[in-house]
Amino acid sequence: MTLIKSISGIRGTIGGQTGDTLNPLDIVKFTTAYAQFIGGHKIVVGRDGRLSGLMVRNVVVGTLMGMGYDVIDIGYATTPTTELAVRMAQADGGIIITASHNPRQWNALKLLNSEGEFLTAADGAEVLRIAEAEDFHYAEVDQLGSLTVDDTYNRRHIDSVLQLKLVDVEAIRQRKFRVCADTINSVGGIILPEFFQALGLNYEILNGECTGDFAHNPEPLEKNLHGIMDRMKSGEFDLGIVVDPDVDRLAFICEDGTMFGEEYTLVSVADYVLTHTVGNTVSNLSSTRALRDVTEKHGGQYTAAAVGEVNVTTKMKEVGAVIGGEGNGGVIYPESHYGRDALVGIALFLSSLAQKGCTVSELRKTFPDYQIAKNRIDLTPGTDVDAILVKVKQMFANDSSAKVNDIDGVKIDFPDRWVHLRKSNTEPIIRVYSEAQTMEQADELGKRLMQVVYDMQ
């Protein structure tokens, strides 16, 4: 059983001992600490379709009301919908009940500020300090908060995307795209059909019932997507679309059933945005070099940030990035809001396709072609991650061709390849990502670092 407290929120498996999992007592503790930290009087709550969602929602809402907050419950909602709802409702904060790409036994509290953005690392640390101190004060009976249920925010989210200047709704409608989408039995199955109708798409939804009983591993990686990839091979569709349970990550599938590549979701959208808008870009250290190449082609400057959405958005603000995100399929477009948003990514991607008049596979061929290997190692109780990072840095200390970056784990950059080893913010694992011209080269580099971990466990 697991409980992880990081910049990605309070995340854990459901059930088990207090202090070790995401259970009702710990949900009360962390929700109370957040409410005590955030101040104000109004908080938005939204949730994905997870099996435990209703239980967590009830505990969160009751706790917030007990703290004297008026709660706006927007029901089943994507992460970006809830982020936008905080701003639209002029709330003081928001809690998203979702464990994103984690399996069905997980859930989490993602914590937002009054801008509808994730708490900074410093703010998150203060919430944890308050939680551990447990010096809580709840409202008297006459000061208890109220509950308002408002299910209009999905439509408001859709309307906000359609109104973005670079979303060419008319061109998209004229192309009459045929789309197949896998919404992994969560909130994507609620919002995407309405979104597709607004864009004039012909569509088919796979795993569309919002039951939380995921039909396959919910992380939108190729190894988990054989169902939709096989469906795409029928030749009936122009594009395959895959989202994760809270619809902030996005992957595309070509018309022939091959993966467009989750790393190239951001690359393709950035290329379209940079064609129309002069500016810079940001992605995290574990993302493909192709974004750097595309950015420099358009005369912009690329910057890498530590992994974690709040790290990326902070860096985007620092460098004035017009587009950014993460290589896991997360698109952050400040013209909409500072948060990963699959609806924004879909709309910009379709706009690019419609204006270029090409197929998805033809579009993919226009970008630099890198191969990235994404490996993971389960942590054991005795794993000393800090010692592993020191060992990895020592391995390359005398290599003049290697640039070492240790702002988040250790990334080793070579002229023609890179490898990044870091502890995950969302799972009890070490991630080892590596990229090169060929998958064999990327895999070989990644396995060199993985062997260090195995030797030290």
C-alpha positions in Angstrom: 0.0 0.0 0.0 1.3 3.5 -0.9 0.9 7.2 0.0 3.0 9.7 -2.0 3.1 13.4 -1.1 4.8 15.5 -3.8 4.3 18.5 -6.1 1.7 16.3 -7.9 -0.5 16.3 -4.8 -1.5 13.7 -2.2 -1.7 10.4 -4.0 -2.2 6.8 -2.7 -3.9 3.5 -2.9 -7.3 3.2 -1.4 -7.8 1.2 1.8 -5.3 -0.1 4.5 -3.6 1.6 7.4 -3.9 5.3 8.1 -0.7 7.1 7.3 0.2 4.5 4.6 -2.7 4.9 2.1 -5.3 7.4 0.9 -8.0 6.5 3.4 -10.9 8.6 4.9 -8.9 9.8 7.9 -5.9 10.9 5.9 -8.2 12.5 3.3 -9.7 14.6 6.1 -6.3 15.6 7.4 -4.9 16.7 4.1 -8.1 18.4 3.0 -8.2 20.3 6.3 -4.6 21.4 6.0 -5.2 22.6 2.5 -8.3 24.6 3.5 -6.4 26.1 6.4 -3.6 27.1 4.1 -5.6 28.5 1.2 -7.8 30.9 3.1 -11.0 32.5 1.7 -14.5 31.1 1.5 -15.1 29.2 -1.8 -13.5 26.1 -3.2 -14.3 24.1 -6.4 -14.2 20.3 -6.3 -14.2 18.1 -9.4 -13.5 14.4 -9.9 -12.7 11.8 -12.6 -14.6 8.5 -12.9 -12.5 6.4 -10.5 -14.3 3.7 -8.5 -13.3 5.4 -5.2 -14.2 8.9 -6.5 -17.6 9.2 -4.8 -16.2 8.2 -1.4 -13.3 10.6 -1.7 -15.6 13.4 -2.9 -17.9 13.0 0.0 -15.1 13.1 2.5 -13.5 16.1 0.8 -16.8 18.1 0.5 -17.8 17.4 4.1 -14.5 18.4 5.4 -14.5 21.7 3.5 -18.0 22.5 4.6 -16.8 21.7 8.2 -14.0 24.3 7.7 -16.6 26.9 6.7 -16.1 26.8 3.0 -18.8 27.1 0.4 -18.1 24.3 -2.0 -18.9 24.3 -5.8 -19.1 20.6 -6.8 -18.8 20.4 -10.6 -19.2 16.6 -10.6 -17.5 14.5 -13.2 -14.9 16.8 -14.7 -11.5 16.7 -16.3 -8.5 18.2 -14.6 -8.4 21.2 -17.0 -12.1 21.7 -16.6 -11.7 22.0 -12.8 -8.7 24.3 -13.2 -10.8 26.6 -15.5 -13.8 26.4 -13.1 -11.7 27.9 -10.2 -11.1 31.0 -12.3 -14.6 31.2 -13.8 -16.2 30.8 -10.4 -13.7 33.3 -8.8 -13.0 30.7 -6.2 -10.1 30.7 -3.7 -8.9 27.3 -4.7 -9.8 23.9 -6.0 -9.4 20.2 -5.3 -9.3 17.7 -8.2 -10.0 14.1 -7.2 -8.0 12.1 -9.6 -4.9 9.9 -9.8 -4.4 10.7 -13.4 -2.7 7.8 -15.2 -2.4 5.5 -12.1 -4.3 2.2 -12.0 -7.8 1.8 -10.6 -6.8 1.2 -7.0 -5.3 4.7 -6.8 -6.8 8.1 -6.2 -5.4 11.5 -5.3 -6.0 15.1 -4.2 -4.6 17.6 -6.7 -4.5 21.0 -5.0 -5.1 24.3 -6.9 -4.6 28.0 -6.0 -7.0 30.8 -6.8 -5.6 31.0 -10.4 -6.6 27.4 -11.0 -3.0 26.3 -11.0 -1.2 23.7 -9.0 0.4 24.7 -5.7 4.1 25.5 -5.9 6.6 23.2 -4.2 6.9 25.7 -1.3 3.1 26.0 -0.9 2.7 22.2 -1.0 5.4 21.8 1.6 3.5 24.2 3.9 0.3 22.2 3.4 2.1 19.1 4.5 3.6 20.9 7.5 0.1 22.0 8.6 -1.2 18.4 8.1 1.5 16.9 10.2 1.0 19.4 13.0 -2.7 18.6 13.1 -3.5 21.9 14.8 -6.9 22.2 13.2 -9.8 24.5 13.9 -13.3 23.7 12.4 -16.2 26.1 12.0 -19.0 26.5 14.6 -22.5 25.4 13.5 -23.6 28.8 12.3 -20.5 29.2 10.2 -20.6 25.8 8.3 -20.1 26.1 4.6 -22.7 25.4 1.9 -22.8 23.0 -1.1 -23.7 24.0 -4.7 -23.8 21.4 -7.4 -23.1 22.9 -10.9 -22.6 20.7 -13.9 -22.3 23.5 -16.5 -18.5 23.7 -16.5 -17.9 21.0 -19.2 -19.8 23.2 -21.7 -18.0 26.3 -20.5 -14.6 24.5 -21.0 -15.6 23.5 -24.5 -16.7 27.0 -25.4 -13.5 28.5 -24.1 -11.5 26.2 -26.3 -13.6 27.0 -29.4 -13.0 30.7 -28.8 -9.2 30.5 -28.9 -7.8 32.5 -31.8 -5.7 29.6 -33.2 -8.5 27.1 -33.1 -9.8 27.1 -36.7 -13.3 25.7 -36.1 -14.5 26.4 -39.6 -11.5 24.6 -41.2 -12.0 21.6 -38.9 -15.7 21.4 -39.8 -15.0 21.5 -43.5 -12.5 18.6 -43.2 -15.2 16.4 -41.7 -12.6 14.4 -39.8 -13.5 10.8 -38.8 -12.2 10.2 -35.3 -11.9 7.1 -33.0 -11.2 7.9 -29.4 -10.4 5.8 -26.3 -11.6 7.5 -23.2 -10.6 4.7 -20.8 -13.9 4.5 -18.9 -13.6 7.9 -17.3 -14.6 11.6 -17.7 -13.3 11.7 -21.3 -16.3 9.6 -22.2 -18.5 12.5 -21.0 -16.8 15.6 -22.4 -15.2 14.4 -25.6 -18.5 13.4 -27.4 -19.9 16.9 -26.7 -16.6 18.5 -27.8 -16.5 16.4 -31.0 -20.0 17.4 -31.9 -19.1 21.1 -31.5 -16.2 20.6 -33.9 -18.4 18.8 -36.5 -16.4 15.5 -36.2 -17.7 12.0 -37.1 -16.6 9.9 -34.2 -16.6 6.5 -32.4 -15.8 6.2 -28.7 -14.1 3.2 -27.2 -14.4 2.5 -23.5 -16.8 5.4 -23.2 -18.7 4.5 -20.1 -17.6 6.5 -17.1 -17.4 3.5 -14.7 -13.8 3.9 -13.4 -13.3 0.2 -14.1 -10.5 0.8 -16.7 -10.6 -1.5 -19.7 -6.7 -1.5 -19.8 -3.8 0.2 -18.1 -4.8 3.8 -18.2 -1.4 5.3 -19.0 -1.6 6.3 -22.8 1.5 4.4 -23.9 1.7 2.2 -27.0 1.9 -1.0 -25.1 -1.6 -0.3 -23.5 -3.3 0.8 -26.7 -3.6 -2.2 -28.9 -7.4 -2.1 -28.9 -7.7 1.3 -30.5 -4.6 0.7 -32.7 -6.3 -2.4 -34.2 -9.5 -0.5 -34.7 -7.7 2.2 -36.6 -6.3 -0.4 -39.0 -9.8 -0.8 -40.4 -9.2 2.3 -42.5 -12.4 4.0 -41.4 -10.8 6.9 -39.5 -8.5 9.8 -40.1 -7.2 10.0 -36.6 -7.1 8.1 -33.3 -7.3 10.0 -30.0 -6.3 8.7 -26.6 -6.7 10.5 -23.2 -5.9 9.4 -19.7 -8.6 9.3 -16.9 -8.5 13.0 -16.1 -8.0 14.2 -19.7 -4.8 16.2 -19.3 -2.6 13.9 -21.3 -3.1 13.2 -25.0 -1.8 10.7 -27.5 -2.6 10.4 -31.3 -2.7 7.4 -33.6 -2.2 7.7 -37.3 -4.8 6.7 -39.9 -2.9 3.4 -40.5 -3.0 2.4 -36.8 0.6 3.3 -36.0 1.4 5.6 -33.0 2.0 9.2 -33.8 4.2 9.2 -30.6 3.1 10.7 -27.3 6.3 12.8 -27.3 5.2 14.3 -30.6 1.8 15.5 -29.3 3.5 18.7 -27.9 5.9 18.9 -30.8 3.2 19.0 -33.4 1.0 21.5 -31.5 4.0 23.7 -30.8 5.0 23.7 -34.4 1.5 24.9 -35.3 1.4 27.6 -32.6 4.9 28.8 -33.5 3.9 29.1 -37.1 1.4 31.7 -36.1 3.0 33.2 -32.9 6.6 34.2 -32.3 7.9 33.0 -29.0 9.7 30.5 -26.8 8.9 27.0 -25.5 9.4 24.9 -22.4 9.2 21.2 -21.7 10.5 19.0 -18.9 13.9 17.3 -18.9 12.4 14.0 -19.8 10.9 15.2 -23.1 12.1 14.8 -26.7 14.7 17.1 -28.2 12.4 17.5 -31.2 10.7 20.4 -29.4 14.0 22.2 -29.2 14.6 21.6 -32.9 11.2 22.9 -33.9 11.4 25.9 -31.6 14.8 27.0 -33.0 13.5 26.5 -36.6 10.9 29.1 -35.8 13.4 31.5 -34.2 12.4 30.8 -30.7 14.4 29.7 -27.6 13.8 26.3 -25.9 14.2 25.8 -22.1 14.0 22.6 -20.1 12.4 22.5 -16.6 12.3 19.9 -13.9 9.6 17.3 -14.2 6.2 18.3 -12.8 3.5 20.5 -14.3 4.1 23.3 -11.8 7.8 23.3 -12.6 7.0 23.6 -16.3 4.5 26.4 -15.9 6.8 28.3 -13.6 9.5 28.2 -16.2 7.1 29.1 -19.0 6.2 32.3 -17.1 9.9 33.1 -16.5 10.8 32.8 -20.2 7.6 34.1 -21.7 6.8 30.8 -23.5 3.9 30.8 -25.9 3.5 27.0 -25.7 4.9 24.3 -23.5 4.2 21.1 -21.7 5.5 17.6 -21.1 6.5 14.8 -23.4 3.9 12.5 -21.8 1.3 14.1 -24.0 0.7 17.2 -21.9 0.0 20.4 -23.8 0.1 23.7 -21.9 -1.2 26.7 -23.9 -1.2 30.0 -21.9 -3.8 31.6 -24.2 -6.2 29.2 -22.5 -4.7 28.6 -19.1 -1.5 27.3 -17.4 -2.4 23.7 -17.2 -2.2 20.6 -19.4 -5.3 20.3 -21.4 -6.2 17.5 -23.9 -9.1 19.5 -25.4 -6.8 22.4 -26.2 -4.3 19.9 -27.7 -6.9 18.2 -29.8 -8.3 21.5 -31.2 -4.9 22.9 -32.1 -3.8 19.6 -33.7 -7.0 19.4 -35.8 -6.5 23.0 -36.8 -3.0 22.2 -38.0 -4.2 19.2 -39.9 -7.1 21.0 -41.5 -5.0 24.0 -42.6 -2.2 21.8 -44.0 -4.6 19.4 -45.7 -2.4 16.4 -44.9 -2.9 13.1 -43.1 -1.6 12.4 -39.6 1.2 10.2 -40.8 2.3 12.8 -43.4 2.3 15.4 -40.6 4.5 13.2 -38.4 7.1 12.9 -41.2 7.7 16.7 -41.1 9.3 16.6 -37.6 12.8 15.5 -36.5 12.7 11.8 -35.8 14.1 10.7 -32.4 13.5 7.4 -30.6 12.8 7.5 -26.9 13.0 4.5 -24.5 10.9 4.8 -21.3 11.9 2.4 -18.6 11.0 2.1 -14.9 12.3 0.3 -11.9 10.2 -0.5 -8.8 11.6 1.0 -5.6 12.4 -1.4 -2.7 12.4 -0.3 0.9 16.1 -0.3 0.9 16.7 1.7 -2.3 18.9 4.7 -1.6 18.0 7.0 -4.5 20.4 9.7 -3.5 23.4 7.3 -3.5 22.3 6.1 -6.9 22.3 9.6 -8.3 25.8 10.3 -6.9 27.0 7.1 -8.6 25.5 8.0 -11.9 27.2 11.4 -11.9 30.5 9.8 -11.0 30.2 7.5 -14.1 30.3 10.5 -16.4 32.4 12.9 -14.4 35.4 12.5 -16.8 33.5 12.4 -20.1 34.0 15.7 -21.8 31.2 15.0 -24.2 28.6 14.6 -21.4 26.7 17.6 -19.8 25.3 16.7 -16.4 22.1 18.3 -15.2 21.0 17.5 -11.6 18.1 19.9 -11.0 15.8 16.8 -11.1 17.5 13.5 -10.6 20.4 13.3 -13.1 20.3 13.9 -16.8 23.3 13.2 -19.0 23.2 15.1 -22.3 25.5 14.0 -25.2 25.6 15.7 -28.6 23.5 13.0 -30.2 21.6 11.4 -27.3 20.6 11.8 -23.6 19.5 9.8 -20.6 17.5 10.9 -17.5 17.2 9.0 -14.2 14.8 10.3 -11.5 12.4 9.3 -8.8 8.8 9.6 -9.9 6.5 12.1 -8.3 3.5 9.9 -8.8 4.5 6.3 -8.3 7.0 4.4 -6.1 9.4 3.9 -9.0 12.6 5.2 -10.6 12.1 6.4 -14.2 14.9 6.0 -16.7 14.2 7.8 -20.0 16.7 7.9 -22.8 16.6 9.2 -26.4 18.8 8.7 -29.5 18.6 8.4 -33.3 17.6 4.7 -33.0 15.6 2.7 -30.4 18.6 0.4 -30.0 20.9 3.2 -29.1 18.4 4.7 -26.7 17.7 1.4 -25.0 21.4 0.6 -24.6 22.0 4.0 -22.9 19.1 3.6 -20.6 20.1 0.1 -19.6 23.5 1.3 -18.6 21.9 3.5 -15.9 19.4 0.8 -15.0 22.2 -1.6 -14.2 23.6 0.9 -11.6 20.2 0.9 -9.9 20.0 -2.9 -9.9 23.6 -3.2 -8.5 22.8 -0.8 -5.6 19.4 -2.3 -4.6 
